[in-house]
Amino acid sequence: MKRYILAITGTTGVVLGVRLLKELVKDFEVHLIVSDSAVPILLDEAGIDLSRGFEEAFREHLGIDTERLHTYREADLWSPVASGSFRAEGMFVVPCSMKTLSAVANGYASGLVERVADVTIKEGRLLVLCPRETPLSAIHIENLLKLARLGVRIVPPVIGFYHKPDGIDDMIDFIVGRLLDQAGLNNELYRRWQGG
Ligand SMILES: Cc1cc2nc3c(=O)[nH]c(=O)nc-3n(C[C@H](O)[C@H](O)[C@H](O)COP(=O)(O)O)c2cc1C
C-alpha cells in the first residue's frame, strides 16, 4: 500500500488537514505528524481532544481504521519517518504555519515536521505545502519563493467561486481537492471548471 505523510501545524484552519487525512486514509497508509502548537487548535477549531492519545482521538473523530493511520508528535525524532530510508510517495503540510515554512525554507530541522520536510526535499520527493497566513510579509513570500523554486508545491487555502460553493464544507473540499490534485490523486471533491 502506498504511503503518504501528512503534517498538521499550528494555524487556524486545521480542519483542512483533518479533511485531507480523511481522504488519504481511505486508500493509503498515512503517517500523521501533529505539531505541539496544532494540539490546542485541533481542540478549539475541530473539537479533537488529543489529550487521550493521538490515534484514539483521530479514529473516533473520523471513524477510521487505525491500522492505516500512524501518528507522531513533534518530538518523535527517533521514529522511522525521520529518515530518508523510510519510503513514502510524498508529504503534505496542511495547514503550514509561517514558522514551519521558515524552518523548511532554511533547512532548520529541529522538530519532526521540519525534519521530514527536509528529508522529503533532499530525497527529491513530492512536498505540498498549504501556507496559512494573511497578509503575507516579504519574509513569508521569500520563503515561499525559495521553496517553489525547488519544486515544492505551494497551495494556499484560497477558495474558488466558479463552482458556486454552498457553505464552508464546499470551500474546504475545494481546497483539499486542489491539494490532492497536486499529488496526482483522483478526487471529486469539487466541480471542475467546464468552460464558460
Ligand atoms: C489560535 C492560533 C492561530 C494561529 N494561526 C496562525 C496562522 O494562521 N498562521 C501562522 O503562521 N501562525 C499562526 N499561529 C501561530 C503559530 O501557532 C506559531 O507560530 C507556532 O509557533 C507554530 O508552530 P508550528 O509550526 O510548529 O505548529 C496561530 C496561533 C494560534 C494560537
The ligand as an SDF file (V2000), in Angstrom:
LIG
                    3D

 31 33  0  0  0  0  0  0  0  0999 V2000
   -5.2550   30.1560   17.5010 C   0  0  0  0  0  0  0  0  0  0  0  0
   -3.9630   30.3680   16.7670 C   0  0  0  0  0  0  0  0  0  0  0  0
   -3.9950   30.5690   15.4080 C   0  0  0  0  0  0  0  0  0  0  0  0
   -2.8070   30.7560   14.7040 C   0  0  0  0  0  0  0  0  0  0  0  0
   -2.8740   30.9540   13.3470 N   0  0  0  0  0  0  0  0  0  0  0  0
   -1.7290   31.0810   12.6530 C   0  0  0  0  0  0  0  0  0  0  0  0
   -1.7820   31.2160   11.2250 C   0  0  0  0  0  0  0  0  0  0  0  0
   -2.8490   31.2510   10.6190 O   0  0  0  0  0  0  0  0  0  0  0  0
   -0.6060   31.2540   10.5610 N   0  0  0  0  0  0  0  0  0  0  0  0
    0.6140   31.1880   11.2000 C   0  0  0  0  0  0  0  0  0  0  0  0
    1.6280   31.2170   10.5350 O   0  0  0  0  0  0  0  0  0  0  0  0
    0.6880   31.0900   12.5540 N   0  0  0  0  0  0  0  0  0  0  0  0
   -0.4400   31.0190   13.2900 C   0  0  0  0  0  0  0  0  0  0  0  0
   -0.3780   30.8920   14.6610 N   0  0  0  0  0  0  0  0  0  0  0  0
    0.9330   30.9440   15.3240 C   0  0  0  0  0  0  0  0  0  0  0  0
    1.6430   29.5920   15.3320 C   0  0  0  0  0  0  0  0  0  0  0  0
    0.8630   28.6340   16.0510 O   0  0  0  0  0  0  0  0  0  0  0  0
    3.0350   29.7020   15.9720 C   0  0  0  0  0  0  0  0  0  0  0  0
    3.8760   30.4760   15.1520 O   0  0  0  0  0  0  0  0  0  0  0  0
    3.6650   28.3660   16.2390 C   0  0  0  0  0  0  0  0  0  0  0  0
    4.9780   28.5440   16.7520 O   0  0  0  0  0  0  0  0  0  0  0  0
    3.7340   27.4870   15.0080 C   0  0  0  0  0  0  0  0  0  0  0  0
    4.3820   26.2820   15.3400 O   0  0  0  0  0  0  0  0  0  0  0  0
    4.3310   25.0100   14.4090 P   0  0  0  0  0  0  0  0  0  0  0  0
    4.6350   25.4680   13.0170 O   0  0  0  0  0  0  0  0  0  0  0  0
    5.3860   24.1180   14.9410 O   0  0  0  0  0  0  0  0  0  0  0  0
    2.9800   24.3910   14.5290 O   0  0  0  0  0  0  0  0  0  0  0  0
   -1.5530   30.7290   15.3760 C   0  0  0  0  0  0  0  0  0  0  0  0
   -1.5480   30.5170   16.7700 C   0  0  0  0  0  0  0  0  0  0  0  0
   -2.7260   30.3500   17.4480 C   0  0  0  0  0  0  0  0  0  0  0  0
   -2.6830   30.1300   18.9370 C   0  0  0  0  0  0  0  0  0  0  0  0
  1  2  1  0
  2  3  1  0
  2 30  2  0
  3  4  2  0
  4  5  1  0
  4 28  1  0
  5  6  2  0
  6  7  1  0
  6 13  1  0
  7  8  2  0
  7  9  1  0
  9 10  1  0
 10 11  2  0
 10 12  1  0
 12 13  2  0
 13 14  1  0
 14 15  1  0
 14 28  1  0
 15 16  1  0
 16 17  1  0
 16 18  1  0
 18 19  1  0
 18 20  1  0
 20 21  1  0
 20 22  1  0
 22 23  1  0
 23 24  1  0
 24 25  2  0
 24 26  1  0
 24 27  1  0
 28 29  2  0
 29 30  1  0
 30 31  1  0
M  END
$$$$
